[in-house]
Amino acid sequence: MPERNSVSWNALITGYVHGRQFLEAFDVFRDMMRDGVELREVTMVGLLSACANLGALDHGRWVHDYIRRNGLALNVYVGTALIDMYAKCGILEEGCKVFKAMKIKNVCTWNVLISAYSMNGRGEDALTAFYSMVFDDYKPDDVTFLAVLSACFHEGLVGEARSHFRSMKEVFGVEPKMEHYGCMIDLLSRGDLIDEAMELIRTMPLIPDPTIWRALLRAFQVRENVHLVELVILKLVELEPQNGDNFFLLSNLYIQQQRWAEVEVVREIIKDRGIQNLPGYSSVVINSEIFEFVASYDIKPGLEEIHKLLACMAENLRLSSCVTDSEML
């Protein structure tokens, strides 16, 4: 582009964030700084979203400090993004301070606060926030109830979850979606209420998706009901024929039962279809620089040095008697 302004820069950052290319979003931000482009509230929202997803607390605090130092507005979008960032970085109290400082809030702001309490293991506070939201005349939406049901799930509050699930449609006119049914079925299953969970699946107006079946799978695995575990995994294979996780679950189940002929059949299917597990992903901040790691051996140079360092750390732990030899495996 011969001419670039703050709108085009912000559009690029937003695009990278929506595409979950968070490091690239920071690269664009650095280019903006070098070019002397004015940073506005929309830029901060994009950067805070990247910080939240990467768990980059130091970067998020820098953005928050920049907002304060430069007199940018703590509008509903910036404030909500700050709460989300602090919550996902595990600093919930800072997020609560931002919430209290916000003069204008919307349903999304309340949803983020409720979710923040829930994801940080404070389910009771999440429910209290929900009641405050309703008391202040904000109408909860489907996202609100997903956060509320999630809070009930983490606290094991089956009765409260039932009540909120019913009130969605009866009181607030919110039609439950697959995610809400999935949360309820997961909660009921973990509470050893399998019959009730199965009845909910039977009567739900939606066709159960893999989320529903995985909730049941966990319950059957805990109870070591091998027959039902196999049936559910086969259902998942039918629904997601390219999801490697399902095939690896099936293969491991057959290995545990020493059904070697079936193991070979599954492995042949995996090989023929070129099915692979989705690699794990993580990031870490070192000296204000963000590094990304993907669970794969085909990575950047330095793998050998990383292995040597890990081996050295493991040996130091063993010698200091922090862990036993078996725990090192």
C-alpha positions, 0 to 999 in steps of 0.5 A: 500500500502506498499509504497506510494509516491507523485504520489499515494497521488496526485492520491488519492486527485484528485480522491476525488476532482473528486468525489466531496468529498472535505473534504476528499481531505483535510484529505489526504493532512494533512496526506501527510504533516504529512508523509513529502511527497513533495508537487508538483504543481499537489497537489496544483491544486487538493487542489485549486479545493477543496477550490474553490468548498467549498468557503474556501478562507483562505485555498486557500490563504494558498495554494497560499502562500505555492506555493510562499514560496516554489518556486513552478511553477506558470504554466498554471494549477496552475495559472488557478486553482488559478484564479478559486479559487479566483473567486468562493470565490468572490475575483476576483481582486486577480484572475486577478493579478494571470492572469496578472502574468502568463507568459503562458496561454491557452484557459482554462485560458481565459475561467476561467477568462471570467467565473470569470467576469461573475459569479461576475456580471461583464459581460462587463469585461467578454466580453472585456476579450473575445475580448482580447482572440480572439485578442491574437489569442486564438481560443475560444471553446464551454466552452468559448462561454458558459461563453460569453453567460452567461455574456450576460444573466447576463447583459441582452444583448440580441443583443450581445448574438444573435451575439455571438451565430451565430458566434460560428459556422459561424466564429469559427466553434464551434457547439452549444450544449444543454447548449448554446441553453439553455442559449439563450432560457433562455435569450430570455424568460426573455427578454419577447421574448417568440415567438423567444425562441419557434422558436429557440426550434423548429429549433434547431437540438437537442431534447430539454432536461430538461434544455430547458424546465425549461428555458421556465417554468420560463418564463411562471411562471413569466407571470402566464400562468397556462396552459402552466406551467402545460404542461411544468411541465408534460413534465419535469415529462415525461423526468425525472420520478425520479426527485422529484423537478418536482413532487413537482412543479406539486403538488404545482401548483395543490395546488394553483389551489385548485385541491385537487384530482390531489394533492392526485394523485401526492402525491401517485406517490411520495410516491409509487416511494419513490421520494425525493428532493435532499437535499441542501448542504452548507459549512462554515469555522470556525477557519480554520476548514471546516464544511458541512451542508446538509438539513436533520434532520437526522444529527450529534448530536448537532441539538437541540443546533443549534436550540436553538442558532438560536432561540436566534439569532432570538429573539435578532434580533427581540428585536433590531428591525432589523426585524419584526415578519413577517420577522422572519417566 
